């Protein structure tokens, strides 16, 4: 059984998947939508990926402020995660994703990617970082974070 990691943004959703042993996270794709509130196709694509990849759990990044506060974007992510849990019946874990997009940009800068190429892949790289942090916590004796 695999774990799926999601970096849910205003008009994109980065997707990553673990390997079967739950050791590594790989970026998969970025789902794009035309409007922030139009989620039906995003949910449908995630459900397709779940079915095709034997996913048993989902980790959704929770964008807290640096001080740990929950703001509008974090609330939107929680609402998205609740909808995902209702639709799929899978456990959805909220995971503190502070600075993952910054880390994804740093990785892509080090790889020498230009702006246009970075824009194509940054969300799925951020999803992979979120998922890898979660997987690492499992093997380091940590417990899944609820973002608190």
GURO-347055 format. One record per residue: residue number from 1; residue in three letters; x, z, y of N, C-alpha, C in turn. Coordinates in nm, 2 decimals. Last residue first. Layout:
(rec NUM 'ala' (X Z Y) (X Z Y) (X Z Y))
...
// end
This chain:
(rec 148 'unk' (-0.04 1.45 2.08) (-0.05 1.57 2.16) (0.08 1.64 2.15))
(rec 147 'unk' (-0.05 1.24 1.91) (-0.03 1.21 2.05) (-0.03 1.33 2.14))
(rec 146 'unk' (-0.06 1.31 1.66) (-0.19 1.27 1.72) (-0.18 1.25 1.87))
(rec 145 'unk' (0.18 1.21 1.43) (0.15 1.26 1.56) (0.01 1.22 1.60))
(rec 144 'unk' (0.25 1.31 1.10) (0.20 1.21 1.19) (0.15 1.28 1.32))
(rec 143 'unk' (0.54 1.52 1.06) (0.40 1.50 1.04) (0.35 1.39 1.13))
(rec 142 'unk' (0.86 1.49 0.91) (0.77 1.51 1.02) (0.63 1.49 0.98))
(rec 141 'unk' (1.05 1.44 0.72) (0.98 1.56 0.71) (0.88 1.59 0.82))
(rec 140 'unk' (1.16 1.19 0.75) (1.24 1.30 0.81) (1.16 1.43 0.81))
(rec 139 'unk' (0.98 1.02 0.65) (1.10 1.05 0.57) (1.19 1.16 0.63))
(rec 138 'unk' (0.79 1.02 0.85) (0.75 1.05 0.71) (0.87 1.10 0.63))
(rec 137 'unk' (0.93 0.93 1.07) (0.89 1.07 1.07) (0.84 1.11 0.93))
(rec 136 'unk' (0.97 0.66 1.00) (1.09 0.75 1.01) (1.05 0.90 1.00))
(rec 135 'unk' (0.71 0.57 1.04) (0.77 0.57 0.91) (0.89 0.66 0.90))
(rec 134 'unk' (0.69 0.60 1.33) (0.60 0.67 1.24) (0.66 0.68 1.10))
(rec 133 'unk' (0.90 0.42 1.41) (0.90 0.56 1.44) (0.81 0.65 1.35))
(rec 132 'unk' (0.79 0.18 1.30) (0.91 0.24 1.25) (0.93 0.38 1.28))
(rec 131 'unk' (0.56 0.15 1.47) (0.55 0.17 1.33) (0.67 0.23 1.26))
(rec 130 'unk' (0.69 0.12 1.72) (0.59 0.23 1.70) (0.58 0.26 1.55))
(rec 129 'unk' (0.84 -0.11 1.66) (0.90 0.01 1.70) (0.81 0.13 1.68))
(rec 128 'unk' (0.64 -0.30 1.61) (0.73 -0.26 1.50) (0.81 -0.13 1.54))
(rec 127 'unk' (0.52 -0.31 1.86) (0.44 -0.26 1.75) (0.53 -0.22 1.63))
(rec 126 'unk' (0.73 -0.42 2.01) (0.69 -0.29 2.04) (0.60 -0.23 1.92))
(rec 125 'unk' (0.72 -0.67 1.88) (0.84 -0.59 1.87) (0.81 -0.44 1.90))
(rec 124 'unk' (0.48 -0.76 1.97) (0.49 -0.74 1.83) (0.62 -0.66 1.80))
(rec 123 'unk' (0.53 -0.78 2.25) (0.43 -0.69 2.20) (0.44 -0.66 2.05))
(rec 122 'unk' (0.75 -0.96 2.28) (0.77 -0.82 2.31) (0.66 -0.73 2.25))
(rec 121 'unk' (0.72 -1.24 2.23) (0.74 -1.15 2.12) (0.75 -1.00 2.15))
(rec 120 'unk' (0.66 -1.39 2.46) (0.60 -1.42 2.33) (0.61 -1.32 2.23))
(rec 119 'unk' (0.83 -1.28 2.65) (0.69 -1.27 2.67) (0.61 -1.30 2.54))
(rec 118 'unk' (1.08 -1.38 2.56) (1.05 -1.24 2.55) (0.90 -1.21 2.56))
(rec 117 'unk' (1.05 -1.65 2.62) (1.06 -1.62 2.48) (1.03 -1.47 2.47))
(rec 116 'unk' (1.05 -1.63 2.91) (0.94 -1.69 2.83) (0.94 -1.65 2.69))
(rec 115 'unk' (1.30 -1.50 2.96) (1.18 -1.44 3.00) (1.06 -1.50 2.92))
(rec 114 'unk' (1.54 -1.54 2.69) (1.49 -1.56 2.82) (1.35 -1.50 2.84))
(rec 113 'unk' (1.74 -1.32 2.49) (1.62 -1.41 2.50) (1.58 -1.42 2.65))
(rec 112 'unk' (1.96 -1.17 2.40) (1.98 -1.29 2.49) (1.86 -1.38 2.51))
(rec 111 'unk' (1.95 -0.94 2.27) (1.95 -1.06 2.19) (1.96 -1.19 2.27))
(rec 110 'unk' (1.93 -0.77 2.48) (2.06 -0.77 2.40) (2.06 -0.89 2.31))
(rec 109 'unk' (1.66 -0.82 2.54) (1.77 -0.85 2.64) (1.90 -0.86 2.57))
(rec 108 'unk' (1.54 -0.71 2.32) (1.53 -0.86 2.34) (1.63 -0.90 2.45))
(rec 107 'unk' (1.60 -0.44 2.35) (1.64 -0.51 2.23) (1.64 -0.66 2.25))
(rec 106 'unk' (1.47 -0.40 2.60) (1.61 -0.38 2.58) (1.67 -0.45 2.46))
(rec 105 'unk' (1.20 -0.44 2.53) (1.27 -0.53 2.63) (1.42 -0.52 2.62))
(rec 104 'unk' (1.17 -0.23 2.35) (1.15 -0.37 2.30) (1.22 -0.46 2.40))
(rec 103 'unk' (1.20 -0.01 2.52) (1.29 -0.03 2.42) (1.29 -0.17 2.36))
(rec 102 'unk' (0.97 -0.05 2.68) (1.10 -0.05 2.75) (1.21 -0.08 2.64))
(rec 101 'unk' (0.78 -0.01 2.48) (0.79 -0.14 2.55) (0.92 -0.16 2.62))
(rec 100 'unk' (0.82 0.26 2.43) (0.85 0.16 2.32) (0.86 0.02 2.38))
(rec 99 'unk' (0.77 0.47 2.61) (0.89 0.39 2.62) (0.92 0.29 2.52))
(rec 98 'unk' (0.55 0.64 2.40) (0.62 0.64 2.53) (0.75 0.56 2.52))
(rec 97 'unk' (0.37 0.65 2.19) (0.45 0.53 2.21) (0.53 0.52 2.34))
(rec 96 'unk' (0.24 0.85 1.95) (0.30 0.85 2.09) (0.40 0.74 2.10))
(rec 95 'unk' (-0.03 0.73 1.77) (0.12 0.76 1.77) (0.17 0.75 1.91))
(rec 94 'unk' (-0.31 0.79 1.57) (-0.26 0.76 1.71) (-0.12 0.81 1.71))
(rec 93 'unk' (-0.42 0.64 1.28) (-0.34 0.75 1.34) (-0.29 0.70 1.48))
(rec 92 'unk' (-0.69 0.58 1.08) (-0.61 0.53 1.20) (-0.55 0.65 1.26))
(rec 91 'unk' (-0.78 0.50 0.75) (-0.73 0.61 0.84) (-0.66 0.54 0.96))
(rec 90 'unk' (-1.05 0.26 0.73) (-0.91 0.31 0.70) (-0.88 0.42 0.80))
(rec 89 'unk' (-1.28 0.13 0.79) (-1.29 0.24 0.70) (-1.15 0.30 0.66))
(rec 88 'unk' (-1.30 -0.08 0.97) (-1.22 -0.10 0.85) (-1.24 0.01 0.74))
(rec 87 'unk' (-1.48 0.00 1.17) (-1.49 -0.13 1.11) (-1.42 -0.14 0.98))
(rec 86 'unk' (-1.40 0.27 1.24) (-1.54 0.24 1.20) (-1.55 0.11 1.12))
(rec 85 'unk' (-1.13 0.21 1.31) (-1.16 0.30 1.20) (-1.30 0.28 1.15))
(rec 84 'unk' (-1.18 0.05 1.54) (-1.10 0.00 1.42) (-1.13 0.08 1.30))
(rec 83 'unk' (-1.30 0.23 1.71) (-1.37 0.11 1.66) (-1.31 0.05 1.54))
(rec 82 'unk' (-1.08 0.41 1.74) (-1.21 0.46 1.68) (-1.29 0.34 1.63))
(rec 81 'unk' (-0.90 0.24 1.87) (-0.87 0.29 1.74) (-0.99 0.35 1.67))
(rec 80 'unk' (-1.03 0.19 2.11) (-1.00 0.08 2.02) (-0.98 0.13 1.88))
(rec 79 'unk' (-1.03 0.45 2.21) (-1.16 0.39 2.19) (-1.14 0.27 2.09))
(rec 78 'unk' (-0.75 0.48 2.24) (-0.83 0.57 2.15) (-0.96 0.51 2.12))
(rec 77 'unk' (-0.70 0.29 2.43) (-0.64 0.28 2.30) (-0.71 0.37 2.20))
(rec 76 'unk' (-0.84 0.39 2.65) (-0.88 0.26 2.60) (-0.82 0.24 2.46))
(rec 75 'unk' (-0.69 0.62 2.69) (-0.83 0.64 2.65) (-0.88 0.51 2.59))
(rec 74 'unk' (-0.45 0.51 2.78) (-0.45 0.58 2.65) (-0.59 0.60 2.60))
(rec 73 'unk' (-0.53 0.40 3.02) (-0.49 0.31 2.92) (-0.49 0.38 2.78))
(rec 72 'unk' (-0.61 0.64 3.17) (-0.70 0.53 3.14) (-0.66 0.44 3.02))
(rec 71 'unk' (-0.41 0.90 3.02) (-0.47 0.83 3.14) (-0.56 0.72 3.08))
(rec 70 'unk' (-0.28 1.20 2.93) (-0.36 1.09 2.88) (-0.43 1.03 3.00))
(rec 69 'unk' (0.06 1.32 2.97) (-0.08 1.31 3.01) (-0.15 1.19 2.95))
(rec 68 'unk' (0.33 1.34 2.93) (0.24 1.36 2.81) (0.09 1.36 2.85))
(rec 67 'unk' (0.50 1.26 3.12) (0.47 1.40 3.11) (0.38 1.44 3.00))
(rec 66 'unk' (0.49 0.99 3.09) (0.61 1.06 3.05) (0.60 1.21 3.04))
(rec 65 'unk' (0.16 0.93 2.95) (0.26 0.92 3.06) (0.38 1.00 3.01))
(rec 64 'unk' (0.10 0.75 2.64) (0.09 0.87 2.72) (0.19 0.85 2.84))
(rec 63 'unk' (-0.03 0.53 2.46) (0.06 0.52 2.57) (0.04 0.64 2.67))
(rec 62 'unk' (-0.02 0.52 2.13) (-0.09 0.59 2.23) (0.00 0.60 2.35))
(rec 61 'unk' (-0.04 0.27 1.87) (0.04 0.34 1.98) (-0.05 0.40 2.09))
(rec 60 'unk' (-0.18 0.33 1.56) (-0.20 0.27 1.69) (-0.12 0.34 1.79))
(rec 59 'unk' (-0.15 0.26 1.23) (-0.09 0.34 1.33) (-0.11 0.26 1.46))
(rec 58 'unk' (-0.34 0.26 0.93) (-0.31 0.19 1.06) (-0.26 0.30 1.16))
(rec 57 'unk' (-0.34 0.21 0.58) (-0.34 0.30 0.69) (-0.30 0.22 0.82))
(rec 56 'unk' (-0.33 0.01 0.39) (-0.41 0.13 0.36) (-0.42 0.23 0.47))
(rec 55 'unk' (-0.31 -0.34 0.33) (-0.29 -0.23 0.43) (-0.38 -0.11 0.39))
(rec 54 'unk' (-0.26 -0.58 0.19) (-0.28 -0.46 0.12) (-0.25 -0.34 0.21))
(rec 53 'unk' (-0.27 -0.82 0.33) (-0.14 -0.75 0.32) (-0.15 -0.61 0.25))
(rec 52 'unk' (-0.52 -0.94 0.37) (-0.41 -1.02 0.32) (-0.28 -0.95 0.28))
(rec 51 'unk' (-0.67 -0.73 0.49) (-0.70 -0.78 0.36) (-0.59 -0.86 0.29))
(rec 50 'unk' (-0.53 -0.71 0.73) (-0.54 -0.59 0.64) (-0.57 -0.64 0.50))
(rec 49 'unk' (-0.57 -0.96 0.85) (-0.43 -0.92 0.81) (-0.43 -0.80 0.72))
(rec 48 'unk' (-0.85 -0.95 0.89) (-0.79 -1.05 0.80) (-0.65 -1.01 0.76))
(rec 47 'unk' (-0.86 -0.73 1.07) (-0.92 -0.72 0.94) (-0.87 -0.82 0.84))
(rec 46 'unk' (-0.73 -0.86 1.29) (-0.67 -0.74 1.23) (-0.73 -0.72 1.09))
(rec 45 'unk' (-0.93 -1.05 1.35) (-0.79 -1.09 1.30) (-0.72 -0.98 1.23))
(rec 44 'unk' (-1.15 -0.89 1.42) (-1.16 -0.98 1.31) (-1.02 -1.02 1.26))
(rec 43 'unk' (-1.05 -0.76 1.65) (-1.08 -0.68 1.53) (-1.09 -0.77 1.41))
(rec 42 'unk' (-1.02 -0.99 1.81) (-0.91 -0.90 1.78) (-0.93 -0.82 1.66))
(rec 41 'unk' (-1.28 -1.08 1.83) (-1.19 -1.16 1.76) (-1.06 -1.08 1.73))
(rec 40 'unk' (-1.40 -0.85 1.97) (-1.45 -0.90 1.84) (-1.35 -0.98 1.77))
(rec 39 'unk' (-1.33 -0.78 2.23) (-1.25 -0.73 2.12) (-1.29 -0.79 1.98))
(rec 38 'unk' (-1.32 -0.81 2.55) (-1.37 -0.89 2.44) (-1.28 -0.86 2.32))
(rec 37 'unk' (-1.21 -0.68 2.76) (-1.32 -0.61 2.69) (-1.38 -0.69 2.58))
(rec 36 'unk' (-1.01 -0.84 2.87) (-0.97 -0.71 2.82) (-1.08 -0.65 2.73))
(rec 35 'unk' (-1.02 -1.18 2.77) (-1.07 -1.08 2.85) (-1.04 -0.94 2.78))
(rec 34 'unk' (-0.88 -1.34 2.59) (-0.89 -1.39 2.73) (-0.94 -1.28 2.82))
(rec 33 'unk' (-0.62 -1.22 2.37) (-0.76 -1.24 2.41) (-0.77 -1.27 2.55))
(rec 32 'unk' (-0.38 -1.25 2.10) (-0.42 -1.26 2.25) (-0.57 -1.27 2.26))
(rec 31 'unk' (-0.17 -1.08 1.89) (-0.30 -1.13 1.90) (-0.34 -1.13 2.05))
(rec 30 'unk' (0.14 -1.15 1.77) (0.07 -1.10 1.88) (-0.06 -1.16 1.89))
(rec 29 'unk' (0.28 -1.05 1.45) (0.23 -1.15 1.54) (0.17 -1.07 1.66))
(rec 28 'unk' (0.49 -0.89 1.32) (0.41 -1.00 1.25) (0.36 -1.10 1.35))
(rec 27 'unk' (0.79 -0.70 1.27) (0.69 -0.76 1.36) (0.62 -0.88 1.29))
(rec 26 'unk' (0.82 -0.45 1.02) (0.85 -0.59 1.06) (0.75 -0.64 1.16))
(rec 25 'unk' (0.97 -0.15 0.92) (0.86 -0.22 0.99) (0.91 -0.35 1.04))
(rec 24 'unk' (1.06 0.02 0.61) (1.09 -0.06 0.73) (0.96 -0.12 0.79))
(rec 23 'unk' (0.95 0.19 0.42) (1.08 0.22 0.47) (1.10 0.14 0.60))
(rec 22 'unk' (0.73 0.16 0.24) (0.71 0.24 0.37) (0.85 0.28 0.43))
(rec 21 'unk' (0.74 -0.01 0.03) (0.80 0.12 0.01) (0.79 0.21 0.13))
(rec 20 'unk' (0.63 -0.25 0.13) (0.56 -0.17 0.03) (0.61 -0.03 0.01))
(rec 19 'unk' (0.70 -0.25 0.49) (0.72 -0.30 0.35) (0.64 -0.21 0.26))
(rec 18 'unk' (0.45 -0.26 0.75) (0.56 -0.19 0.68) (0.59 -0.27 0.55))
(rec 17 'unk' (0.39 -0.48 1.03) (0.36 -0.43 0.90) (0.48 -0.36 0.83))
(rec 16 'unk' (0.25 -0.52 1.36) (0.37 -0.50 1.27) (0.32 -0.45 1.13))
(rec 15 'unk' (0.13 -0.67 1.65) (0.10 -0.63 1.51) (0.23 -0.63 1.43))
(rec 14 'unk' (0.00 -0.63 1.98) (0.11 -0.66 1.89) (0.09 -0.60 1.75))
(rec 13 'unk' (-0.24 -0.76 2.16) (-0.23 -0.66 2.06) (-0.11 -0.70 1.97))
(rec 12 'unk' (-0.35 -0.82 2.50) (-0.27 -0.85 2.38) (-0.27 -0.73 2.28))
(rec 11 'unk' (-0.46 -0.73 2.73) (-0.51 -0.86 2.67) (-0.43 -0.90 2.55))
(rec 10 'unk' (-0.38 -0.45 2.73) (-0.49 -0.50 2.81) (-0.55 -0.63 2.75))
(rec 9 'unk' (-0.27 -0.36 2.40) (-0.26 -0.38 2.54) (-0.38 -0.43 2.60))
(rec 8 'unk' (-0.16 -0.19 2.13) (-0.28 -0.24 2.19) (-0.26 -0.24 2.34))
(rec 7 'unk' (0.03 -0.23 1.88) (0.06 -0.20 2.02) (-0.05 -0.27 2.10))
(rec 6 'unk' (0.01 -0.11 1.55) (-0.05 -0.19 1.65) (-0.01 -0.14 1.79))
(rec 5 'unk' (0.11 -0.13 1.21) (0.13 -0.08 1.34) (0.08 -0.17 1.45))
(rec 4 'unk' (0.00 -0.06 0.88) (0.00 -0.16 0.99) (0.03 -0.08 1.12))
(rec 3 'unk' (0.14 0.00 0.57) (0.09 0.06 0.69) (0.10 -0.05 0.80))
(rec 2 'unk' (0.05 -0.08 0.22) (0.13 -0.09 0.34) (0.07 -0.02 0.46))
(rec 1 'unk' (0.08 0.00 -0.12) (0.00 0.00 0.00) (0.09 0.00 0.12))
// end
